[in-house]
């Protein structure tokens, strides 16, 4: 079983560095392009990356009440994968 898209299987991840052109913009990964596709406005897309950078060095935690302990944290427990990915993206954008 392959249960982690990191290391030798990173190429399976939506976050694998793999430039994708979407609406005339080159995004560094498929995930970036996917997130950009959630809104049609190029200005809004740019504004969202600016807002992410504006969070500075704050820890981002996807708190929830529906029990998702993989992507977020519920009742103080969880892996917070969404928060971790957003913080990773924020660091990549700074570089």
C-alpha positions in Angstrom: 0.0 0.0 0.0 1.2 3.5 -0.8 -0.4 5.7 1.9 1.7 8.8 1.7 2.4 11.0 -1.3 5.8 12.2 0.0 9.3 11.0 -0.5 9.6 8.6 -3.5 5.8 9.1 -4.1 5.8 12.9 -4.0 5.1 12.8 -7.8 1.6 11.6 -7.0 0.7 14.7 -4.9 -1.2 17.7 -6.2 1.6 19.7 -4.5 4.4 18.2 -6.6 6.3 21.0 -8.3 4.9 20.8 -11.8 4.1 24.1 -13.5 0.6 24.3 -14.9 -0.8 27.0 -17.2 -4.3 28.1 -16.4 -6.0 31.2 -17.9 -2.7 32.5 -19.0 -1.0 32.2 -15.6 1.6 29.6 -14.8 1.0 28.0 -11.4 3.7 26.0 -9.6 1.5 23.0 -8.9 -1.8 21.4 -9.9 -3.1 22.3 -6.5 -2.4 26.0 -7.1 -4.3 25.9 -10.4 -7.1 24.0 -8.8 -7.5 26.6 -6.0 -7.3 29.5 -8.5 -10.1 27.9 -10.6 -12.5 28.4 -7.6 -12.9 32.0 -8.7 -13.0 33.5 -12.2 -11.5 36.9 -11.3 -7.7 37.1 -11.8 -7.6 40.1 -9.4 -9.4 38.0 -6.7 -6.9 35.2 -7.3 -4.0 37.5 -6.7 -5.7 39.0 -3.7 -6.1 35.6 -2.0 -2.3 34.9 -2.3 -1.6 38.4 -0.9 -4.0 37.7 2.1 -2.2 34.4 2.8 1.1 36.2 2.9 -0.4 38.8 5.2 -1.0 36.1 7.9 2.8 36.5 8.6 4.2 33.7 10.7 1.0 32.8 12.5 0.2 29.1 12.8 -2.8 28.3 10.7 -5.2 25.7 12.1 -8.3 24.5 10.3 -10.6 24.1 13.3 -13.8 22.3 12.7 -16.8 20.9 14.6 -17.6 18.0 12.1 -14.9 15.7 13.3 -12.4 16.0 10.4 -9.1 15.2 12.2 -7.1 14.7 9.0 -7.5 18.1 7.3 -8.2 20.0 10.5 -8.4 19.9 14.3 -11.6 19.0 16.2 -11.8 19.1 20.0 -8.1 19.8 20.2 -7.1 16.8 18.1 -6.1 16.4 14.5 -3.3 16.4 11.9 -4.2 19.8 10.5 -3.1 18.9 7.1 -4.9 21.9 5.5 -3.3 24.3 7.8 0.1 22.7 7.3 -0.3 22.9 3.5 -1.3 26.5 3.6 1.7 27.4 5.8 4.0 25.5 3.4 2.5 27.4 0.4 2.9 30.7 2.3 6.6 29.9 2.8 7.0 29.0 -0.9 5.4 32.2 -2.0 7.8 34.2 0.2 10.7 32.6 -1.5 
